[in-house]
Amino acid sequence: MRDGRTAPGRGRVRALAAGAAVVTVAAGLAVRAGADGAVAKYAGSALYTVLLCALVVLCAPRVRPLPASATALALSWAVEFAQLTDVPARLSAHSTAARLVLGSTFNAPDLFWYAVGAAAAWCLHAGARSRTTGSSAGRVPQTPAAR
């Protein structure tokens, strides 16, 4: 880094991203086990994008929070819009993995909840990045009264 501080190694970032992915899947399973209806569905949609963000960081450990969360959101939206075709439904009929990853039916409110998940992932990634690098990258500027 330019200011002389060292960034955490890519291996450490990947380990943290993998851990975040596992925690996200566990949270999704817990929500499904403890809630039903709209709460479970939309929490699952938001967590889907959080998981994708963790996977983006796992694949590209140097990625900054905004591009990581934007990529996860774009992927989530792409999957949702793909459900307007019959391809995800056909694949989901033959594979549990495809059903979990691709879904089968377009649901417009999911688009909003994916954005909620992307915002949450951005907050978590920016916070983790600022703590591990000591930089202000990704931090929200504070007013003089808040300092």
QUIPEJO-V647450 format. One line per field, one symbol per residue. ss: DSSP state (h for helix, s for strand, l for the rest). phi: phi as a letter, one per 40 degrees, with the letter a starting at -180 (. if undefined). burial: b if it has 24 or more other ideal C-beta (glycine too) atoms within 12 Angstrom, else e. Layout:
BEGIN
ss=???
phi=???
burial=???
END
This chain:
BEGIN
ss=lllllllllhhhhhhhhhhhhhhhhhhhhhhhhhllhhhhhhhhhhhhhhhhhhhhhhhlllllhhhhhhhhhhhhhhhhhhllllhhhhhhhhlhhhhhhhllllllhhhhhhhhhhhhhhhhhhhhhhhhhllllllllllhhhl
phi=.ccgcbcccdcccccccccccccccccccccccbbagcdccccccccdcccccccccccbccccdccccccccccccccccccccccccccccbaccccccbgabcaddddcccccccccccccccccccccbgcccgcccbcdccc
burial=eeeeeeebeeeebeebbeebbeebeebbeebeeeeeeeeeebbbbbbbbbbbbbbbbbeebebbbeebbbbbbebbbebbebbeeeebeeeeeeeeeeeeebbbeeeeebbebbbbbbbbbbebbbebbeebbeeebbeeeeeeeee
END
